[in-house]
Amino acid sequence: MKKTFGATHILILVSLLTLILVPRPIAGTLELRSAGRFYATGEYPQAAAAYISAAERIPWMPSLWEKAGNAFLNEKDYSTAEYYYRLAFERNALSSNGLMNWGDIAFGLGDARKAINLWDGLIAGGGDPSVLLPRIAQAYQALEDYPDGIQTWQKYLLVQPGDAAAHYRLGLLQAATVPGEALPELMQAARLDPGLDPTVQGLRTALNTALVSGERASQFVVAGRALGELGEWTLADEAFRTATTERAEDGEAWAWLGEAEQQLGRDGGAEIERALALDPGSAMVQGLDGLYLQRQGQPQTAMAAFQEAARLAPDDPGWQIALGSATEQTGDLVTAYEYYFRAVELAPGEAATWRALVAFSVGNDVDVDTTGLPAARKLIEMAPNDWHSFDLAGQAEFLQEDYAAAMVYLKKAVQLGPTQAAPALHLAMVYMQSGDQASAHSYLILAQAFDPIGPSGWQAGRLLEQYFP
């Protein structure tokens, strides 16, 4: 007899399918609830695992892959977060915020081009340019694509014309690539944010000096030096490289390019050698060669270069300071002191010479009471808005065991440099001597956070391990 597939069979099949399928979405829903609870309490690894499990059990909710990515992002597991953002993207379920996060991750992992593509796509889809364009400009700078970086900042300023920091960044890019166009942006930055005025005035002086020269190579060298003084060594490197292109026989341009390369963690030796071959009679070339040799652990050879620089430019206090530093490395503190003091005699009106003298005195505990401390007070008069001045004065008082005075100076240093590790560390040391362990612990934590891989952060970490295990 022929069997028929009737209503009874259909009911049985539906029942079987229900038994098979219903547990998956139910379990997925439970996982989703667990994920939300874990995420809310900051238990991100557990939240990520629960979101992944929920996404596998509820395939019609592909946005859960993005939630897993968010959890990994909060856990700072950037590579894994990127993987799950990609899963959401491939399923057309990645939100605008997820795309922006993915771009941030790509940029942080060193793929600036990918980050730009993601952020550009987000803008094309209606994303907020005031949020995305600064990211894109920074990514172009990381790629050393300065023309596109300039254009991006210009687009952003059409949307946010009152952003002083953006005008400043644009001005710095222009100083490195088109020095003649930088001043309007820098001056606008200072008008919008008076706190930028001292920095901008220094740049203005340098750029005006550069533009007086008709030679483009000289303009770029001066602009590069000004950028280097601000710590903008990537941009300075670009300016010096352009200078060597404009005038290949310019020894000083090659020497400064070598200095920029060293500041960026590269060797720079080939550029220094070329500078010496082109212009051995330049005090600047000799001096920058001395700095290179000093970094190579050759203080005696460096000293010979600095002595030649001082002979060629006897009135330049910078070479006396350099000689003091090189001599200090050899352990001859008496002679080093004479060089630092000579620098002050040559330029008593320059804060840099007094700062070098105080740093030497404090750093080596040499004649602090009669030289270091009075010089520190003089430095405060000359540079009252510089945290270094008060930090050095605080260290001098600390060495004299006047902890109350040290605390006053160091609190001021912390106020002037609220994200600087050195004054936080030194203030913590004063609190330790004064018996205020709670305050000492707080400032050691700050110093370590501000300078996690630097000397101040390292010292703060050792003190935390020793006294606050």
Buried (B, 14 or more C-beta within 10 A) or exposed (E): EEEEEEEEEEEEEEEEEEEEEEEEBEBBBBBBEBBBEBBEEEBBEBBBBBBBBBBBBBEEBBBBBBBBBBBBBBBEBBEBBBBBBBBBBEBEBBEBEBBBBBBBBBBEEEBBBBBBBBBBEBBEEEBEBEBBBBBBBBBBBBBEBBEBBBBBBBBBBEEBEEBBEBBBBBBBBBBBBBBEBBBEBBBBBBEBBEEBBEBBEEBBEBBEBBBEEEEBBBBBBBBBBBBBEBEBBBBBBBBBBBBBEBBEEBBBBBBBBBBBBBBEEEEBBEBBBBBBEBBEEBBBBBBBBBBBBBEEEBBEBBBBBBBBBBEBBEEBBBBBBBBBBBBBBEEBBEBBBBBBBBBBEBBEEBBBBBBBBBBBBBEBEBBBEEBBBBBBBBBBEBBEEBBBBBBBBBBBBBBBEBBEBBBBBBBBBBEBBEEBBBBBBBBBBBBBBBEBEEBBBBBBBBBBEBBEEBEBBBBBBEBBEEEEE
